[in-house]
Amino acid sequence: MEQVTIFGRASCGFCTRARQLCEINDLPYRYVDIVEEGISKEDLSKTIGKPVYTVPQIFVGQEHVGGFDHFSEYLERAGTFAG
């Protein structure tokens, strides 16, 4: 699987769970703390092409998957889910 990129923030439980899913499933991932990096939800909206209201926002390679629920469903469909 291509590298997973998780845009989130430290106080977000679903962001932590997304990171844990990557670790449990031995997936290469990069975590980007939007607060530390100065990235706003509006910035993410411009990148994704639709409004962003929550984090995490997760990409697999260049493909925007969505939030935590969408990511876990994506892994189940891909047959790599162990969580």
C-alpha positions as CSV (number, residue, x, y, z in Angstrom):
1,M,0.0,0.0,0.0
2,E,1.1,3.5,-0.7
3,Q,2.1,5.8,2.1
4,V,-0.7,7.0,4.3
5,T,-0.8,10.7,5.3
6,I,-2.8,11.7,8.3
7,F,-3.6,15.3,8.9
8,G,-4.8,15.7,12.5
9,R,-4.1,17.4,15.8
10,A,-2.8,16.1,19.1
11,S,-6.1,16.4,21.1
12,C,-8.0,14.3,18.5
13,G,-8.8,10.7,19.5
14,F,-9.7,9.6,16.0
15,C,-6.4,11.0,14.8
16,T,-4.6,8.8,17.4
17,R,-6.7,5.8,16.3
18,A,-5.9,6.3,12.7
19,R,-2.1,6.3,13.6
20,Q,-2.7,3.1,15.6
21,L,-4.4,1.4,12.6
22,C,-1.4,2.2,10.5
23,E,1.0,0.8,13.1
24,I,-1.1,-2.4,13.8
25,N,-1.4,-3.0,10.0
26,D,2.3,-2.2,9.4
27,L,1.4,0.5,6.9
28,P,3.9,3.3,6.1
29,Y,2.4,6.6,7.3
30,R,3.2,10.2,7.9
31,Y,1.4,12.2,10.6
32,V,1.0,15.9,10.1
33,D,-0.1,17.9,13.1
34,I,-2.1,20.7,11.6
35,V,-1.7,23.0,14.6
36,E,2.1,22.6,14.7
37,E,2.4,23.1,11.0
38,G,0.0,26.0,10.9
39,I,-2.4,24.3,8.5
40,S,-6.0,25.4,8.8
41,K,-9.1,23.4,7.8
42,E,-9.6,25.9,5.1
43,D,-6.2,25.0,3.7
44,L,-7.1,21.4,3.7
45,S,-10.4,22.2,2.0
46,K,-8.5,23.8,-0.8
47,T,-6.3,20.8,-1.2
48,I,-9.2,18.3,-1.1
49,G,-11.6,20.3,-3.1
50,K,-14.5,20.2,-0.6
51,P,-15.2,21.6,2.9
52,V,-13.3,20.1,5.8
53,Y,-15.0,20.2,9.2
54,T,-13.2,17.5,11.1
55,V,-9.9,15.8,11.5
56,P,-8.3,13.5,10.7
57,Q,-8.2,13.9,7.0
58,I,-6.4,10.9,5.5
59,F,-4.8,10.3,2.2
60,V,-3.5,7.0,0.7
61,G,-0.9,8.1,-1.8
62,Q,-2.5,11.1,-3.5
63,E,-6.1,9.8,-3.0
64,H,-8.2,11.5,-0.3
65,V,-9.9,8.8,1.7
66,G,-11.7,10.9,4.3
67,G,-11.9,10.6,8.1
68,F,-11.2,7.7,10.4
69,D,-14.4,5.7,9.6
70,H,-13.7,6.1,5.8
71,F,-10.1,5.0,6.4
72,S,-11.0,1.9,8.4
73,E,-13.6,0.9,5.7
74,Y,-10.9,1.5,3.0
75,L,-8.6,-0.9,4.8
76,E,-11.3,-3.5,5.1
77,R,-12.1,-3.3,1.4
78,A,-8.3,-3.5,0.6
79,G,-8.0,-6.6,2.8
80,T,-5.4,-5.1,5.0
81,F,-7.5,-4.4,8.1
82,A,-6.4,-5.9,11.4
83,G,-7.9,-3.7,14.0
